[in-house]
Amino acid sequence: MGIHTYFRSLNDLERIIRTPGKFKFEEHSVSAHSWKVVQYAKTLADIEEQHGVHVDWKKLYEITSSHDYGEIFIGDIKTPVKHYSLELRAMLQQVEEGMVQHFIEENIPEEFKSIFRRQLREGKDNSVEGLILEVADKLDQVYEAFVELQRGNTEKEFVAMYRNAIVKIKNIDLHCVRYFLEQILPDIIDECMTSPFDIKQITKEALAQ
């Protein structure tokens, strides 16, 4: 019971593998994903600040570092299932959030409960920090797919993961998104020329959506 239970539960995130059921050259755990999302978000937030945007760094660190904590309870559900319909996605989100809240009520001392409710909440919203989290989360999907495609993985799910992440990112109105599209994405395309898929064409189609 208590904070010890929370600290111990973090080990579980190291054993939950992303994109389950598909051949991968490199396995990625949820904890590794969360760490990378924080790193992406830091730089994305720096770009926003360079353009005069105020960033609540405390909020940003809280929501990026804890955004997938709920997967301890439900795992990383396959993307085609998770996004089969808006109704199903909403139901899964409700289950995940409900289990997180139950965990807090059962294990976290009263004086910390409000803090944990804030830190472990769904952080993706229309705030600057929430949008940065969304971009950072999708950016890691881009890079996970990029590595697999670059190494010759022919699983079409990684093509879909790459394409869908690009589509999602490009439709978010942030300075850091424009920087990504203009400065970073061209480097990704240039480096992925050894892929069995035409990444340049896939990217062009995604940007046109």
N, C-alpha and C positions, 0 to 999 in steps of 0.2 A: 504494500500500500504506500501511498505518498509519492513524492517526486522520484524516489528510487524506481518505482514501477515505470514511470515515463522514461527515465534514462535507460533502463534496461530494454524497454520496447524498441528503442532506436536501432538495436542490433537487427531486429526483424527486417528493417528496410534494406539492409545489406544483402539479404537472402531473397528478396523479391526481384525477379529479373524482368526487365522491360521487353515488350514485343514477344510474349511467350508463344511457343509453338512454331516459330520460324527459324530456319537455319541462319546463323549469324557468325561472322568471322570474329566479332568482338561482343561479348556479353556486357550489358550495362545494368547495374542494379538501380533501384529507386533512390538509394542514398547517394550514389555517384551522380545521378541525374540532378538531384536537388542541389548538390554542391556546385555543379556546373551552371545551373540556372542562376544561382547567386552571383557567380563570376560574370556571366553575361549581363545580368541586370546592373551590376556596378558600372560597367562601361557604358551601357545604354543610358543610364541615369546621368553619367558624366556628360554625355553628348547633349542630353536635354538641358542640363545646367549651362552648358556653353552657349545655348540659345536663349538663355534668360528664364528658363522654366524652373519654378521652385519644386524641389523634391523632398519629401518627408522620408529621410533615410532610415529612421527607426522603423517606420511602417514598412518600407521597402524590404529591409532585412528580415523582418518578421514574416511577411507573407511569402517571400521567395524561399526562405530556408525551410518553411513548414508547409508549403503548398500541397505536397503529396503525402502528408503524414497519414491521412485516412486510408491510404492503400495498405497499411498494416492490416486492416480489417477485411478488405475486399480484394486485395491484390491488384495487379495491373491487368485489367480485362482487355481482351483483344480489341483492337481499334474498330474492326468492322461490326463487332457486337455492340461496343460502347456507343457508337454513333449510328446505329441502325435506324433510330428515329429520335426525334426530339423528346418524345414522351419517355422512351426507355432511358435516354441520357439523364433526364430530370429525375427519374425514379432511382437510378443508380447514385446520383448525386445526393438525393434525399437519404438513402440508406447509409451512404458514407458519412454524411454530416451527422446523422442520428447516432451512429456508432461512436463517432468522435465525442459527441456530447455525453453519451452514456459513459464512456471511458473517463471523461473529466469528472462527472458526478460521482463515479464509483471510486476513483483513485487519487484525485488531486485534493490537497488540503483546502479548506474553505477560503483561506486568505489568498490563495493563488488562482481560484477558479475563474474569476473574471479576466485575469491576465491570460490564462490558457484559452478561454473562449475567444478572446481577441486574436491571439497568435495563431491558433489552429483553424480559424475560419476560412471559408473560401475567399481568397484574396483577389480574384479576377473581377474587376468592376470597371467603371468608366473614369475612375480617378487616374492621375498620372502614374501612380505606383502600380495600380491594378493593370493598366495597359502595358506598362513595362514588363510586369510579370508575364502577361500573355505573350508578348514578343519573345521574352527570354525562354519561355517554355517551348514555344514553337521553334525557336532557333536551335535548341538542342535536338529537336526532331530532325531539323535540316542536317545537322552535323552527324547524327547517328546514321541517317540514311546515306549521307554523302560518303562516309567511311565504307559502308557496305557496298555501295555501288562502285566506288573507286577500286575496290579490291575484287570486283567481278561477281558479286552476289547477284544472281538472276531472280531472286524472290521479288515478284512484282509488288508485294506489299511495301517494299522500301521505296519504290518509285511513287506509289500512292502517298506514302508518308512524306516524302520530299515535296511532291506537288502540292498536297493539301496544306502543308506548313507554309510554303511560299505564298499561297493564295491568302491564307489567314493573316500572315504578317503584312503583306502589301496593302491590305484594307484597313490597317490601323493607322490613324493619323497622329504620328509622332515624328519629331525631327530625327530620332535615332533610326526609324524605319527608312526614311529617305537616305540616310547615310548607309545603312545596310544594303539597300537596293543599288546605290550608285558606287559604293566603294568596296564592299565586302563580297557581295554576290558574284560580281565578275571574276574575282579571284577563285571562288569556289568552282565556277564553271570551267575556268582555265585548268584547274588542278584535277578535274574529274574527266579528262579526255580519254582515259583508259577504260572507262565504264562500258559494259556491253550495251547500255542504253544511250540514246542521244540526249544527254543531260541539257545541252544547250537548247534543243527544241522543246523538251519538257518544261524547262524554265520559261521559255518564251510563251508557251501556251498557258502556263500558270499565271504569268504576269498579265496576260490578256483577259483573264476571267474577272 
